[in-house]
Amino acid sequence: MTLSQARKRFPLVPTEIIQWAIDNIADPRDVERGLFRLEQTKRIQIKYSS
């Protein structure tokens, strides 16, 4: 997964975190799983902070 692909799929995750994950996690499935969980967390945070 490239940075631009990840930005489109996970718009709420900060770019620095996506870049770090892509650079430092070898298994693409682990990168995707981690970014997906971060995206879910951000959505829940936004939902309940209002």
PyMOL Python script that loads the backbone (N, CA, C, O; Angstrom):
from pymol import cmd

cmd.read_pdbstr("""\
ATOM      1  N   MET A   1       0.845  -1.163   0.000  1.00  0.00           N
ATOM      2  CA  MET A   1       0.000   0.000   0.000  1.00  0.00           C
ATOM      3  C   MET A   1       0.900   1.238   0.000  1.00  0.00           C
ATOM      4  O   MET A   1       1.868   1.326   0.755  1.00  0.00           O
ATOM      5  N   THR A   2       0.560   2.166  -0.846  1.00  0.00           N
ATOM      6  CA  THR A   2       1.324   3.410  -0.917  1.00  0.00           C
ATOM      7  C   THR A   2       0.707   4.449   0.022  1.00  0.00           C
ATOM      8  O   THR A   2      -0.395   4.265   0.540  1.00  0.00           O
ATOM      9  N   LEU A   3       1.432   5.526   0.225  1.00  0.00           N
ATOM     10  CA  LEU A   3       0.944   6.592   1.089  1.00  0.00           C
ATOM     11  C   LEU A   3      -0.364   7.174   0.556  1.00  0.00           C
ATOM     12  O   LEU A   3      -1.297   7.396   1.327  1.00  0.00           O
ATOM     13  N   SER A   4      -0.443   7.421  -0.741  1.00  0.00           N
ATOM     14  CA  SER A   4      -1.665   8.009  -1.309  1.00  0.00           C
ATOM     15  C   SER A   4      -2.857   7.060  -1.198  1.00  0.00           C
ATOM     16  O   SER A   4      -3.977   7.506  -0.949  1.00  0.00           O
ATOM     17  N   GLN A   5      -2.632   5.769  -1.377  1.00  0.00           N
ATOM     18  CA  GLN A   5      -3.708   4.791  -1.220  1.00  0.00           C
ATOM     19  C   GLN A   5      -4.204   4.768   0.227  1.00  0.00           C
ATOM     20  O   GLN A   5      -5.407   4.725   0.487  1.00  0.00           O
ATOM     21  N   ALA A   6      -3.263   4.797   1.148  1.00  0.00           N
ATOM     22  CA  ALA A   6      -3.621   4.767   2.563  1.00  0.00           C
ATOM     23  C   ALA A   6      -4.359   6.040   2.970  1.00  0.00           C
ATOM     24  O   ALA A   6      -5.291   5.979   3.772  1.00  0.00           O
ATOM     25  N   ARG A   7      -3.960   7.188   2.432  1.00  0.00           N
ATOM     26  CA  ARG A   7      -4.638   8.445   2.756  1.00  0.00           C
ATOM     27  C   ARG A   7      -6.093   8.413   2.299  1.00  0.00           C
ATOM     28  O   ARG A   7      -6.975   8.939   2.977  1.00  0.00           O
ATOM     29  N   LYS A   8      -6.339   7.789   1.138  1.00  0.00           N
ATOM     30  CA  LYS A   8      -7.712   7.693   0.636  1.00  0.00           C
ATOM     31  C   LYS A   8      -8.554   6.749   1.492  1.00  0.00           C
ATOM     32  O   LYS A   8      -9.725   7.024   1.755  1.00  0.00           O
ATOM     33  N   ARG A   9      -7.962   5.638   1.926  1.00  0.00           N
ATOM     34  CA  ARG A   9      -8.708   4.646   2.705  1.00  0.00           C
ATOM     35  C   ARG A   9      -8.891   5.036   4.161  1.00  0.00           C
ATOM     36  O   ARG A   9      -9.894   4.684   4.783  1.00  0.00           O
ATOM     37  N   PHE A  10      -7.917   5.767   4.709  1.00  0.00           N
ATOM     38  CA  PHE A  10      -7.941   6.114   6.127  1.00  0.00           C
ATOM     39  C   PHE A  10      -7.738   7.618   6.296  1.00  0.00           C
ATOM     40  O   PHE A  10      -6.683   8.050   6.760  1.00  0.00           O
ATOM     41  N   PRO A  11      -8.740   8.420   5.924  1.00  0.00           N
ATOM     42  CA  PRO A  11      -8.565   9.881   5.921  1.00  0.00           C
ATOM     43  C   PRO A  11      -8.407  10.509   7.308  1.00  0.00           C
ATOM     44  O   PRO A  11      -7.875  11.613   7.418  1.00  0.00           O
ATOM     45  N   LEU A  12      -8.851   9.842   8.349  1.00  0.00           N
ATOM     46  CA  LEU A  12      -8.760  10.425   9.690  1.00  0.00           C
ATOM     47  C   LEU A  12      -7.424  10.155  10.385  1.00  0.00           C
ATOM     48  O   LEU A  12      -7.107  10.789  11.391  1.00  0.00           O
ATOM     49  N   VAL A  13      -6.647   9.219   9.851  1.00  0.00           N
ATOM     50  CA  VAL A  13      -5.349   8.899  10.446  1.00  0.00           C
ATOM     51  C   VAL A  13      -4.319   9.913   9.939  1.00  0.00           C
ATOM     52  O   VAL A  13      -4.217  10.146   8.734  1.00  0.00           O
ATOM     53  N   PRO A  14      -3.559  10.513  10.854  1.00  0.00           N
ATOM     54  CA  PRO A  14      -2.557  11.505  10.431  1.00  0.00           C
ATOM     55  C   PRO A  14      -1.513  10.918   9.462  1.00  0.00           C
ATOM     56  O   PRO A  14      -1.126   9.754   9.570  1.00  0.00           O
ATOM     57  N   THR A  15      -1.080  11.746   8.531  1.00  0.00           N
ATOM     58  CA  THR A  15      -0.125  11.320   7.509  1.00  0.00           C
ATOM     59  C   THR A  15       1.166  10.779   8.117  1.00  0.00           C
ATOM     60  O   THR A  15       1.724   9.806   7.612  1.00  0.00           O
ATOM     61  N   GLU A  16       1.647  11.399   9.195  1.00  0.00           N
ATOM     62  CA  GLU A  16       2.905  10.950   9.824  1.00  0.00           C
ATOM     63  C   GLU A  16       2.779   9.513  10.330  1.00  0.00           C
ATOM     64  O   GLU A  16       3.721   8.728  10.225  1.00  0.00           O
ATOM     65  N   ILE A  17       1.625   9.177  10.874  1.00  0.00           N
ATOM     66  CA  ILE A  17       1.421   7.823  11.389  1.00  0.00           C
ATOM     67  C   ILE A  17       1.350   6.825  10.242  1.00  0.00           C
ATOM     68  O   ILE A  17       1.918   5.736  10.325  1.00  0.00           O
ATOM     69  N   ILE A  18       0.657   7.192   9.181  1.00  0.00           N
ATOM     70  CA  ILE A  18       0.583   6.307   8.011  1.00  0.00           C
ATOM     71  C   ILE A  18       1.976   6.071   7.445  1.00  0.00           C
ATOM     72  O   ILE A  18       2.347   4.932   7.161  1.00  0.00           O
ATOM     73  N   GLN A  19       2.747   7.139   7.281  1.00  0.00           N
ATOM     74  CA  GLN A  19       4.096   7.005   6.724  1.00  0.00           C
ATOM     75  C   GLN A  19       4.962   6.121   7.612  1.00  0.00           C
ATOM     76  O   GLN A  19       5.693   5.265   7.113  1.00  0.00           O
ATOM     77  N   TRP A  20       4.884   6.324   8.923  1.00  0.00           N
ATOM     78  CA  TRP A  20       5.677   5.514   9.846  1.00  0.00           C
ATOM     79  C   TRP A  20       5.291   4.040   9.714  1.00  0.00           C
ATOM     80  O   TRP A  20       6.162   3.172   9.654  1.00  0.00           O
ATOM     81  N   ALA A  21       3.986   3.756   9.667  1.00  0.00           N
ATOM     82  CA  ALA A  21       3.523   2.374   9.567  1.00  0.00           C
ATOM     83  C   ALA A  21       4.005   1.721   8.277  1.00  0.00           C
ATOM     84  O   ALA A  21       4.457   0.575   8.288  1.00  0.00           O
ATOM     85  N   ILE A  22       3.911   2.439   7.179  1.00  0.00           N
ATOM     86  CA  ILE A  22       4.357   1.891   5.890  1.00  0.00           C
ATOM     87  C   ILE A  22       5.860   1.624   5.910  1.00  0.00           C
ATOM     88  O   ILE A  22       6.322   0.614   5.379  1.00  0.00           O
ATOM     89  N   ASP A  23       6.617   2.523   6.519  1.00  0.00           N
ATOM     90  CA  ASP A  23       8.076   2.385   6.553  1.00  0.00           C
ATOM     91  C   ASP A  23       8.561   1.306   7.517  1.00  0.00           C
ATOM     92  O   ASP A  23       9.593   0.683   7.265  1.00  0.00           O
ATOM     93  N   ASN A  24       7.848   1.071   8.609  1.00  0.00           N
ATOM     94  CA  ASN A  24       8.375   0.243   9.686  1.00  0.00           C
ATOM     95  C   ASN A  24       7.681  -1.093   9.909  1.00  0.00           C
ATOM     96  O   ASN A  24       8.185  -1.919  10.669  1.00  0.00           O
ATOM     97  N   ILE A  25       6.553  -1.327   9.276  1.00  0.00           N
ATOM     98  CA  ILE A  25       5.855  -2.603   9.455  1.00  0.00           C
ATOM     99  C   ILE A  25       5.952  -3.381   8.153  1.00  0.00           C
ATOM    100  O   ILE A  25       5.477  -2.940   7.107  1.00  0.00           O
ATOM    101  N   ALA A  26       6.572  -4.538   8.238  1.00  0.00           N
ATOM    102  CA  ALA A  26       6.889  -5.305   7.028  1.00  0.00           C
ATOM    103  C   ALA A  26       5.659  -5.934   6.370  1.00  0.00           C
ATOM    104  O   ALA A  26       5.540  -5.922   5.145  1.00  0.00           O
ATOM    105  N   ASP A  27       4.760  -6.474   7.159  1.00  0.00           N
ATOM    106  CA  ASP A  27       3.602  -7.181   6.606  1.00  0.00           C
ATOM    107  C   ASP A  27       2.495  -6.188   6.239  1.00  0.00           C
ATOM    108  O   ASP A  27       1.973  -5.504   7.120  1.00  0.00           O
ATOM    109  N   PRO A  28       2.128  -6.095   4.959  1.00  0.00           N
ATOM    110  CA  PRO A  28       1.085  -5.154   4.541  1.00  0.00           C
ATOM    111  C   PRO A  28      -0.260  -5.391   5.226  1.00  0.00           C
ATOM    112  O   PRO A  28      -1.026  -4.451   5.438  1.00  0.00           O
ATOM    113  N   ARG A  29      -0.545  -6.645   5.572  1.00  0.00           N
ATOM    114  CA  ARG A  29      -1.804  -6.933   6.269  1.00  0.00           C
ATOM    115  C   ARG A  29      -1.798  -6.313   7.665  1.00  0.00           C
ATOM    116  O   ARG A  29      -2.826  -5.822   8.132  1.00  0.00           O
ATOM    117  N   ASP A  30      -0.646  -6.334   8.328  1.00  0.00           N
ATOM    118  CA  ASP A  30      -0.541  -5.719   9.650  1.00  0.00           C
ATOM    119  C   ASP A  30      -0.680  -4.206   9.563  1.00  0.00           C
ATOM    120  O   ASP A  30      -1.299  -3.586  10.428  1.00  0.00           O
ATOM    121  N   VAL A  31      -0.109  -3.613   8.522  1.00  0.00           N
ATOM    122  CA  VAL A  31      -0.242  -2.164   8.313  1.00  0.00           C
ATOM    123  C   VAL A  31      -1.719  -1.819   8.142  1.00  0.00           C
ATOM    124  O   VAL A  31      -2.232  -0.903   8.786  1.00  0.00           O
ATOM    125  N   GLU A  32      -2.388  -2.553   7.280  1.00  0.00           N
ATOM    126  CA  GLU A  32      -3.798  -2.289   7.006  1.00  0.00           C
ATOM    127  C   GLU A  32      -4.653  -2.475   8.257  1.00  0.00           C
ATOM    128  O   GLU A  32      -5.538  -1.666   8.538  1.00  0.00           O
ATOM    129  N   ARG A  33      -4.387  -3.533   8.998  1.00  0.00           N
ATOM    130  CA  ARG A  33      -5.153  -3.809  10.213  1.00  0.00           C
ATOM    131  C   ARG A  33      -4.953  -2.691  11.248  1.00  0.00           C
ATOM    132  O   ARG A  33      -5.920  -2.239  11.863  1.00  0.00           O
ATOM    133  N   GLY A  34      -3.727  -2.252  11.438  1.00  0.00           N
ATOM    134  CA  GLY A  34      -3.448  -1.192  12.393  1.00  0.00           C
ATOM    135  C   GLY A  34      -4.066   0.136  11.994  1.00  0.00           C
ATOM    136  O   GLY A  34      -4.635   0.835  12.833  1.00  0.00           O
ATOM    137  N   LEU A  35      -3.960   0.487  10.725  1.00  0.00           N
ATOM    138  CA  LEU A  35      -4.547   1.742  10.255  1.00  0.00           C
ATOM    139  C   LEU A  35      -6.065   1.700  10.332  1.00  0.00           C
ATOM    140  O   LEU A  35      -6.703   2.708  10.638  1.00  0.00           O
ATOM    141  N   PHE A  36      -6.644   0.541  10.056  1.00  0.00           N
ATOM    142  CA  PHE A  36      -8.095   0.393  10.156  1.00  0.00           C
ATOM    143  C   PHE A  36      -8.557   0.623  11.592  1.00  0.00           C
ATOM    144  O   PHE A  36      -9.567   1.287  11.828  1.00  0.00           O
ATOM    145  N   ARG A  37      -7.814   0.070  12.547  1.00  0.00           N
ATOM    146  CA  ARG A  37      -8.181   0.251  13.955  1.00  0.00           C
ATOM    147  C   ARG A  37      -8.023   1.703  14.392  1.00  0.00           C
ATOM    148  O   ARG A  37      -8.843   2.214  15.154  1.00  0.00           O
ATOM    149  N   LEU A  38      -6.986   2.360  13.920  1.00  0.00           N
ATOM    150  CA  LEU A  38      -6.832   3.780  14.234  1.00  0.00           C
ATOM    151  C   LEU A  38      -7.979   4.599  13.651  1.00  0.00           C
ATOM    152  O   LEU A  38      -8.499   5.505  14.302  1.00  0.00           O
ATOM    153  N   GLU A  39      -8.365   4.277  12.428  1.00  0.00           N
ATOM    154  CA  GLU A  39      -9.476   4.970  11.785  1.00  0.00           C
ATOM    155  C   GLU A  39     -10.762   4.778  12.600  1.00  0.00           C
ATOM    156  O   GLU A  39     -11.506   5.735  12.814  1.00  0.00           O
ATOM    157  N   GLN A  40     -11.025   3.556  13.050  1.00  0.00           N
ATOM    158  CA  GLN A  40     -12.203   3.286  13.868  1.00  0.00           C
ATOM    159  C   GLN A  40     -12.161   4.091  15.165  1.00  0.00           C
ATOM    160  O   GLN A  40     -13.168   4.662  15.582  1.00  0.00           O
ATOM    161  N   THR A  41     -11.007   4.131  15.788  1.00  0.00           N
ATOM    162  CA  THR A  41     -10.849   4.870  17.038  1.00  0.00           C
ATOM    163  C   THR A  41     -11.143   6.346  16.842  1.00  0.00           C
ATOM    164  O   THR A  41     -11.828   6.959  17.661  1.00  0.00           O
ATOM    165  N   LYS A  42     -10.629   6.921  15.761  1.00  0.00           N
ATOM    166  CA  LYS A  42     -10.873   8.336  15.481  1.00  0.00           C
ATOM    167  C   LYS A  42     -12.364   8.589  15.240  1.00  0.00           C
ATOM    168  O   LYS A  42     -12.899   9.596  15.702  1.00  0.00           O
ATOM    169  N   ARG A  43     -13.036   7.687  14.522  1.00  0.00           N
ATOM    170  CA  ARG A  43     -14.465   7.847  14.267  1.00  0.00           C
ATOM    171  C   ARG A  43     -15.264   7.816  15.574  1.00  0.00           C
ATOM    172  O   ARG A  43     -16.172   8.623  15.773  1.00  0.00           O
ATOM    173  N   ILE A  44     -14.922   6.887  16.454  1.00  0.00           N
ATOM    174  CA  ILE A  44     -15.605   6.792  17.747  1.00  0.00           C
ATOM    175  C   ILE A  44     -15.330   8.039  18.581  1.00  0.00           C
ATOM    176  O   ILE A  44     -16.235   8.573  19.223  1.00  0.00           O
ATOM    177  N   GLN A  45     -14.093   8.498  18.571  1.00  0.00           N
ATOM    178  CA  GLN A  45     -13.730   9.687  19.316  1.00  0.00           C
ATOM    179  C   GLN A  45     -14.534  10.911  18.832  1.00  0.00           C
ATOM    180  O   GLN A  45     -15.029  11.694  19.643  1.00  0.00           O
ATOM    181  N   ILE A  46     -14.654  11.059  17.531  1.00  0.00           N
ATOM    182  CA  ILE A  46     -15.410  12.173  16.962  1.00  0.00           C
ATOM    183  C   ILE A  46     -16.892  12.052  17.313  1.00  0.00           C
ATOM    184  O   ILE A  46     -17.547  13.034  17.661  1.00  0.00           O
ATOM    185  N   LYS A  47     -17.403  10.826  17.213  1.00  0.00           N
ATOM    186  CA  LYS A  47     -18.828  10.588  17.472  1.00  0.00           C
ATOM    187  C   LYS A  47     -19.203  10.971  18.904  1.00  0.00           C
ATOM    188  O   LYS A  47     -20.233  11.607  19.129  1.00  0.00           O
ATOM    189  N   TYR A  48     -18.378  10.589  19.858  1.00  0.00           N
ATOM    190  CA  TYR A  48     -18.734  10.789  21.261  1.00  0.00           C
ATOM    191  C   TYR A  48     -18.206  12.076  21.868  1.00  0.00           C
ATOM    192  O   TYR A  48     -18.535  12.395  23.010  1.00  0.00           O
ATOM    193  N   SER A  49     -17.407  12.811  21.140  1.00  0.00           N
ATOM    194  CA  SER A  49     -16.909  14.078  21.674  1.00  0.00           C
ATOM    195  C   SER A  49     -17.867  15.233  21.410  1.00  0.00           C
ATOM    196  O   SER A  49     -17.714  16.312  21.983  1.00  0.00           O
ATOM    197  N   SER A  50     -18.836  15.015  20.560  1.00  0.00           N
ATOM    198  CA  SER A  50     -19.789  16.094  20.210  1.00  0.00           C
ATOM    199  C   SER A  50     -20.881  16.229  21.241  1.00  0.00           C
ATOM    200  O   SER A  50     -21.759  17.082  21.103  1.00  0.00           O
TER     201      SER A  50
END
""", "prot")
cmd.dss("prot")
cmd.show_as("cartoon", "prot")
cmd.util.cbc("prot")
cmd.orient("prot")
